[in-house]
């Protein structure tokens, strides 16, 4: 969900290097042609804020390089496993990367390949 500017309720999208800041204290702050009022949030690259104003403008987020990157879920893999014991010997099970059997009944090799193909 996009963050929203508290004063204007419009979605704001950060560009490369920008993080969310808040203006603290009284008075207004002129920044990039905009007037930032007290307690207003805005996006800015931390290096673009003049050093003299860094005491009245505080970052709300970490710098982009300090942010934790979201975990990318592992892509599940599927394989067929030949049954070596019992009365189902010579049949196949399709298992996922966690080792869970996905078919209800043992399959012949052709059907196991077809089942794997449906998951891909």
MOMOGI-V862997 format. One record per backbone hydrogen bond with DSSP energy under -1.0 kcal/mol. CO is the residue of the C=O (numbers start at 1). NH is the residue of the N-H. E is the energy in kcal/mol with one decimal. If there is no record, write none. Layout:
# MOMOGI-V862997
[[CO NH E] [CO NH E]]
This chain:
# MOMOGI-V862997
[[3 12 -2.8] [5 9 -2.7] [10 5 -2.2] [15 18 -2.0] [19 44 -2.1] [20 60 -3.3] [20 61 -1.2] [21 42 -1.9] [22 58 -2.5] [23 39 -3.0] [29 36 -3.3] [31 34 -1.7] [34 31 -2.8] [36 29 -2.3] [37 40 -1.8] [40 23 -2.0] [42 21 -3.0] [44 19 -2.3] [45 48 -2.0] [50 53 -1.8] [51 54 -1.0] [53 56 -1.2] [56 24 -3.3] [58 22 -2.5] [63 66 -1.7] [63 67 -1.0] [79 95 -2.9] [81 93 -2.5] [83 90 -2.4] [86 89 -1.2] [88 91 -2.1] [91 83 -3.0] [92 107 -3.1] [93 81 -3.2] [94 102 -3.4] [95 79 -2.3] [96 99 -1.9] [100 96 -1.8] [107 92 -3.3] [108 112 -2.2] [109 113 -2.2] [110 114 -1.9] [111 115 -2.3] [112 116 -2.2] [113 117 -2.0] [114 118 -1.6] [115 119 -1.2] [116 120 -1.1]]
